[in-house]
Amino acid sequence: MTLVDQNPAPAEAPEPAAASSARPSIEGNPWLPTPRGVWLVTGIELRRRRPTVKGWIFYGLLVAVILGLGILVAMVAPDGLTSIPLEMVLVLVLGAGMLIAPSLAATSINGDSSEGVLAPLQMTRLTAGDLALGKLLSSWLIAFFVLLTIAPLLVYAFVRSGWHGDELAIVLAAILLVVLTSTAIGLAWSSLAARAVASVSLAHLTTGFLLLGTLLTFVFTQPLVSESVTNTSRYVDYEALTDEQRAAYDTWDWSEVDPATLPCTTDPDPWTYAVPHTERTAWIVLANPVVMIGEMSPIVSYETWEEDGRAAPGLFAEMHAAVSGWRIGPSDADLAGTQFDECAMIVADASGEGYTGEGDWEAEQQERSTYDRAPWIGLGVQGALLLGSIWIVIARLRVPYKKLRAGSRVA
């Protein structure tokens, strides 16, 4: 008789599934933009963000101010060729673009998130790049359309400016690039800040630093690159003059006295002052968008502008000369402490040649006015900010989110 085990041993548990059955990692939705997706998002944004009555009033007042100031400048400008009206209009166009575009973009992402309309777009086949570039272009195009309204004034100012068509096209392209970068900065802050008020404030602070902060940084860093110099100016030693020399010196009549024989002395009370090496920090001011646009404007010579068929040096030409002087840095005479040489001035005046110090100053001004343009640092800063801002926006728009701020709404 065979006994049957009433309590058979339980079957062994199956081995864990192979690694192939592990939960797949989630990398997020695609980020690469597509032309069709960007165009679709741009159209959606343009329809959703049509100006309200208050918006139309604001844009109308802004355009009226630009037109009014432009007409006023054109009326008070001198007859003939003058670049002042065109330069003023270009500055106003830049200011208006940097005011409108970041304001619109800075509420594009966090505003949609708070309204619960961002998540449905992220769940479609649109990529993060489509959403980012579409929102960027829509805000930029709204600012561009507003600026188109002043085209008649721009044409009038261009006719009187003495500029060439390609020169104006280059400056306008630079202005549109700056406005596009400002728009991207506003969009980046909109993706980082939860509240629209914070993102708008941060966007304007960033653009404000580019406009004013770079200039202030350049000024405040000059003591760090300054060199102490002792004054070595020369003067006529009045106490050592003979009676005949003193009479000639008092009447400025050198018919009986050779001015080269006058006794001279250096300043009896020398003083020390600082000479900044601005050539070391000029790159800071070159990052300023207004300076960049000035560096892309045509070069106008202080001596040959009439022969060249140009208008007299205007705002951009003076800006270029000042920036060029900072790029060149102090001269050897500046570092030697030579401020004034009265003895050399008297000799030059008596010979009718003119004081060489004044001639050197004129030569320096001519060198600065025709110095090579340097817009590359400004263009590099604008390009880096544009690409960096877009990268931030795309990274923030990819889903699923790894981490959410407290109180964030996604749908």
VEXDO-33496 format. One line per 8 residues: number of its first residue (from 1); for each residue x negated, z, y of C-alpha. Coordinates in Angstrom, 1 decimal. Example, Ala and Ser with C-alpha at 12.3 -4.5 7.8 and 13.67 -1.06 7.14 Angstrom:
REM residues 2
1 = -12.3 7.8 -4.5; -13.7 7.1 -1.1
//
This chain:
REM residues 411
1 = 0.0 0.0 0.0; -1.4 -1.0 3.4; -1.2 1.3 6.3; -0.4 -0.3 9.7; -1.9 1.2 12.8; 1.1 2.3 14.9; -1.0 2.6 18.1; -3.0 -0.5 18.5
9 = -5.8 -0.5 21.0; -4.7 -2.1 24.3; -6.0 -5.5 25.1; -9.1 -5.7 27.4; -8.3 -6.3 31.1; -9.1 -9.9 32.2; -12.3 -10.5 34.1; -11.9 -10.8 37.9
17 = -11.3 -14.3 39.1; -14.3 -16.2 40.0; -15.6 -16.4 43.6; -13.7 -19.6 44.0; -10.4 -17.7 44.1; -11.6 -15.5 47.0; -9.7 -15.6 50.3; -11.1 -18.6 52.3
25 = -12.6 -17.8 55.7; -10.7 -18.8 58.7; -12.7 -20.8 61.3; -9.9 -21.5 63.7; -8.3 -24.7 65.0; -10.5 -27.7 65.9; -12.0 -27.7 69.3; -13.2 -31.3 69.9
33 = -10.9 -32.9 72.5; -9.2 -36.3 72.0; -8.3 -38.7 74.7; -4.6 -38.8 73.6; -4.4 -35.0 73.5; -6.1 -34.5 76.9; -3.7 -37.0 78.5; -0.7 -35.4 76.9
41 = -1.6 -31.9 78.0; -2.4 -33.2 81.5; 1.0 -34.8 81.8; 2.7 -31.6 80.5; 0.8 -29.5 83.1; 1.5 -31.8 86.0; 5.3 -31.7 85.2; 5.3 -27.9 84.7
49 = 3.2 -27.2 87.8; 5.1 -29.3 90.3; 4.9 -27.5 93.7; 7.8 -25.4 94.7; 9.3 -25.4 98.2; 6.7 -22.8 99.3; 4.0 -24.9 97.7; 5.0 -28.0 99.6
57 = 5.1 -26.0 102.8; 1.6 -24.6 102.1; 0.2 -28.0 101.3; 1.8 -29.5 104.3; 0.4 -26.9 106.7; -3.1 -27.3 105.1; -3.0 -31.1 105.5; -1.7 -30.7 109.1
65 = -4.6 -28.4 109.9; -7.1 -30.8 108.5; -5.6 -33.8 110.3; -5.3 -31.8 113.5; -8.9 -30.6 113.5; -10.1 -34.1 112.6; -8.2 -35.8 115.4; -9.4 -33.1 117.8
73 = -13.0 -33.7 116.8; -12.6 -37.5 117.1; -11.1 -37.1 120.6; -13.9 -34.9 122.0; -16.7 -36.9 120.2; -18.9 -39.1 122.4; -18.3 -42.9 122.6; -20.1 -45.2 120.3
81 = -21.5 -44.4 116.9; -21.2 -40.7 116.0; -21.2 -39.1 112.6; -19.7 -35.8 113.8; -16.0 -36.7 113.0; -16.9 -37.9 109.5; -19.0 -34.9 108.7; -16.3 -32.5 109.9
89 = -13.7 -34.3 107.8; -15.9 -34.1 104.7; -16.5 -30.4 105.3; -12.8 -29.8 105.6; -12.1 -31.8 102.5; -14.6 -29.7 100.6; -13.2 -26.5 101.9; -9.6 -27.5 101.1
97 = -10.6 -28.6 97.6; -12.4 -25.4 96.8; -9.4 -23.4 98.0; -6.6 -25.2 96.2; -8.1 -26.2 92.9; -9.4 -22.7 91.8; -6.1 -21.1 92.9; -4.1 -23.4 90.6
105 = -6.5 -23.2 87.6; -6.9 -19.4 87.8; -3.3 -18.9 86.7; -3.1 -21.7 84.2; -4.0 -19.8 81.0; -3.1 -16.2 81.6; 0.1 -17.3 83.3; 1.2 -19.4 80.3
113 = 0.2 -16.5 78.0; 2.4 -14.0 79.9; 5.3 -16.5 79.9; 4.9 -17.1 76.1; 4.4 -20.8 76.3; 0.7 -20.9 75.4; 1.1 -20.0 71.7; 3.5 -22.8 70.9
121 = 0.9 -25.3 72.3; -1.8 -23.7 70.2; 0.3 -24.1 67.1; 0.6 -27.8 67.5; -2.0 -30.4 66.5; -3.5 -30.2 69.9; -7.1 -29.0 69.8; -8.6 -26.3 72.0
129 = -10.5 -29.0 73.8; -7.3 -30.9 74.5; -5.8 -27.8 76.1; -8.9 -27.0 78.1; -9.6 -30.4 79.5; -5.9 -31.2 80.1; -5.4 -28.0 82.2; -8.7 -28.7 84.0
137 = -7.7 -32.3 84.9; -4.2 -31.4 86.0; -5.3 -28.7 88.5; -8.1 -31.0 89.8; -5.7 -34.0 90.2; -3.3 -31.9 92.2; -6.1 -31.0 94.7; -7.2 -34.7 94.6
145 = -3.7 -35.9 95.5; -3.5 -33.5 98.4; -6.9 -34.7 99.7; -5.8 -38.4 99.5; -3.3 -37.7 102.3; -6.2 -37.6 104.8; -7.6 -41.0 103.7; -6.6 -42.8 107.0
153 = -8.5 -40.2 109.1; -11.5 -40.6 106.7; -11.5 -44.3 107.2; -11.5 -44.0 111.0; -14.3 -41.5 110.9; -16.3 -43.7 108.6; -16.1 -46.7 110.9; -17.7 -44.7 113.7
161 = -20.3 -42.9 111.7; -22.9 -45.6 111.2; -23.0 -44.7 107.4; -23.0 -47.4 104.7; -20.2 -47.6 102.1; -22.4 -46.6 99.2; -23.6 -43.5 101.1; -20.0 -42.4 101.7
169 = -19.1 -43.0 98.0; -22.1 -40.8 96.9; -21.1 -37.9 99.1; -17.4 -38.2 98.1; -18.4 -38.2 94.4; -20.5 -35.0 95.1; -17.5 -33.4 96.8; -15.2 -34.2 93.9
177 = -17.8 -32.8 91.4; -17.9 -29.5 93.4; -14.1 -29.3 93.4; -14.0 -30.0 89.6; -16.6 -27.3 89.0; -14.6 -24.9 91.1; -11.5 -25.8 89.1; -13.4 -25.1 85.8
185 = -14.6 -21.7 87.2; -11.0 -20.8 88.0; -9.9 -21.9 84.5; -12.6 -19.8 82.9; -11.5 -16.7 84.7; -7.9 -17.4 83.8; -9.0 -17.3 80.1; -10.9 -14.1 80.5
193 = -8.7 -12.0 82.8; -5.3 -10.8 81.6; -3.7 -10.7 85.1; -3.3 -13.7 87.4; -4.2 -11.7 90.5; -7.5 -10.7 89.0; -8.4 -14.2 87.8; -7.6 -15.7 91.2
201 = -9.7 -13.1 93.0; -12.6 -13.5 90.7; -12.5 -17.3 91.0; -12.6 -17.1 94.8; -15.4 -14.5 94.7; -17.4 -16.8 92.5; -17.0 -19.9 94.7; -17.5 -17.7 97.8
209 = -20.9 -16.5 96.3; -21.9 -20.1 95.9; -21.1 -20.8 99.6; -22.2 -17.6 101.3; -24.0 -15.6 98.7; -26.8 -18.1 98.2; -27.5 -18.2 102.0; -27.5 -14.4 102.2
217 = -29.7 -14.1 99.1; -32.2 -16.6 100.7; -32.3 -14.6 103.9; -32.6 -11.1 102.3; -35.4 -12.2 100.0; -37.6 -13.5 102.8; -39.3 -10.1 103.3; -40.4 -10.3 99.6
225 = -42.3 -13.5 100.2; -43.7 -12.8 103.7; -47.3 -12.7 104.7; -48.6 -10.4 107.6; -50.2 -12.4 110.3; -52.0 -11.3 113.5; -51.3 -13.1 116.7; -54.3 -15.1 117.9
233 = -52.9 -16.7 121.1; -55.3 -17.6 123.9; -54.8 -17.0 127.6; -56.7 -17.5 130.8; -58.7 -14.4 131.7; -57.4 -14.0 135.2; -59.7 -11.1 136.0; -62.8 -13.1 135.2
241 = -61.9 -16.1 137.4; -64.0 -17.0 140.4; -62.3 -17.3 143.8; -62.3 -21.1 143.5; -60.9 -21.0 140.0; -58.3 -18.5 140.9; -57.1 -20.7 143.8; -56.9 -23.7 141.6
249 = -55.1 -21.7 138.9; -52.5 -20.4 141.4; -51.8 -23.8 142.9; -52.3 -25.8 139.7; -54.6 -28.1 141.6; -57.6 -29.1 139.4; -59.1 -31.7 141.8; -62.0 -29.4 142.6
257 = -62.3 -27.3 139.4; -62.8 -28.4 135.8; -60.1 -26.6 133.8; -62.3 -26.7 130.7; -64.6 -24.2 132.5; -61.9 -21.5 132.9; -62.7 -18.3 131.0; -60.3 -17.7 128.2
265 = -59.5 -14.7 126.0; -57.3 -13.9 123.1; -54.3 -11.6 123.5; -55.8 -8.2 124.5; -53.0 -6.4 122.7; -52.7 -8.3 119.4; -49.6 -7.6 117.3; -48.8 -8.3 113.7
273 = -45.7 -10.1 112.4; -44.4 -11.5 109.1; -44.4 -15.2 108.2; -42.1 -16.0 105.2; -43.2 -18.4 102.6; -39.8 -20.1 102.4; -41.2 -22.8 100.1; -41.1 -20.2 97.3
281 = -37.4 -19.4 97.7; -35.9 -22.6 99.1; -34.5 -23.4 95.7; -31.9 -20.6 96.3; -30.4 -22.3 99.3; -30.6 -25.7 97.5; -28.1 -24.3 95.0; -25.5 -24.1 97.8
289 = -22.8 -26.8 97.3; -22.6 -27.6 101.0; -26.4 -27.9 101.2; -26.3 -30.1 98.1; -23.8 -32.4 99.8; -26.0 -32.5 102.9; -29.0 -33.4 100.8; -27.0 -36.4 99.3
297 = -26.1 -37.7 102.8; -28.1 -40.5 104.4; -31.5 -39.6 106.0; -31.4 -40.1 109.8; -34.8 -40.2 111.6; -35.1 -38.3 114.9; -37.2 -41.1 116.3; -35.9 -44.4 114.9
305 = -32.1 -43.7 114.5; -31.2 -46.2 117.2; -33.4 -49.0 115.7; -31.9 -48.2 112.3; -28.4 -48.7 113.5; -27.5 -45.1 112.9; -25.6 -42.6 115.0; -27.6 -39.7 116.5
313 = -28.5 -37.0 114.0; -25.4 -34.9 113.3; -24.5 -31.9 111.3; -25.8 -33.1 107.9; -29.1 -34.5 109.4; -29.7 -31.2 111.2; -29.0 -29.3 107.9; -31.4 -31.6 106.0
321 = -34.1 -31.0 108.6; -33.7 -27.2 108.4; -33.7 -27.2 104.6; -36.8 -29.5 104.6; -38.6 -27.1 106.9; -37.9 -24.3 104.4; -39.1 -26.4 101.5; -42.3 -27.4 103.4
329 = -43.0 -23.8 104.3; -45.3 -22.4 107.1; -48.0 -24.6 108.5; -51.7 -23.7 108.7; -51.2 -22.8 112.4; -48.4 -20.5 111.6; -50.5 -18.7 109.0; -53.4 -18.5 111.4
337 = -51.3 -16.7 113.9; -51.6 -19.4 116.7; -48.5 -19.0 118.9; -49.7 -20.4 122.2; -52.9 -21.7 123.8; -52.7 -21.6 127.6; -56.3 -22.9 128.0; -55.6 -26.0 125.9
345 = -52.3 -26.6 127.7; -54.1 -26.5 131.1; -56.8 -29.0 129.9; -54.2 -31.3 128.4; -52.0 -31.2 131.6; -54.9 -31.9 133.9; -56.0 -34.9 131.8; -52.4 -36.2 131.6
353 = -52.3 -36.3 127.8; -49.7 -33.6 127.4; -50.0 -30.4 125.5; -50.9 -31.0 121.8; -48.7 -28.1 120.8; -45.6 -30.0 121.9; -46.7 -33.1 120.1; -47.3 -31.2 116.9
361 = -43.8 -29.8 117.1; -42.3 -33.3 117.6; -44.3 -34.5 114.6; -43.1 -31.6 112.5; -39.5 -32.4 113.5; -39.9 -36.0 112.5; -41.5 -35.1 109.2; -38.6 -32.7 108.4
369 = -35.9 -35.3 109.3; -37.4 -38.0 107.0; -38.4 -35.6 104.2; -37.3 -36.6 100.7; -33.9 -35.4 99.7; -33.5 -32.7 97.0; -30.0 -32.5 95.6; -31.1 -32.0 92.0
377 = -31.0 -28.2 91.9; -27.5 -28.2 93.3; -26.4 -30.9 90.9; -27.9 -29.0 88.0; -26.1 -25.7 89.1; -22.8 -27.5 89.4; -23.3 -29.2 86.0; -24.3 -26.0 84.3
385 = -21.3 -24.1 85.7; -18.9 -26.9 84.8; -20.1 -27.1 81.2; -20.4 -23.3 80.8; -16.9 -22.7 82.1; -15.4 -25.4 79.8; -17.2 -23.8 76.8; -15.7 -20.4 77.7
393 = -12.2 -21.8 78.0; -12.4 -23.7 74.7; -13.8 -20.6 72.9; -10.9 -18.5 74.4; -8.2 -21.0 73.4; -9.2 -21.3 69.7; -6.9 -19.5 67.3; -6.6 -17.2 65.4
401 = -7.9 -14.6 67.9; -10.5 -12.3 66.6; -9.7 -9.6 69.2; -6.8 -9.2 71.7; -6.7 -7.1 74.8; -4.1 -4.3 74.8; -0.8 -5.6 76.0; -1.6 -9.2 75.6
409 = 1.3 -11.5 74.8; 0.8 -14.5 72.5; 4.3 -15.7 71.8
//
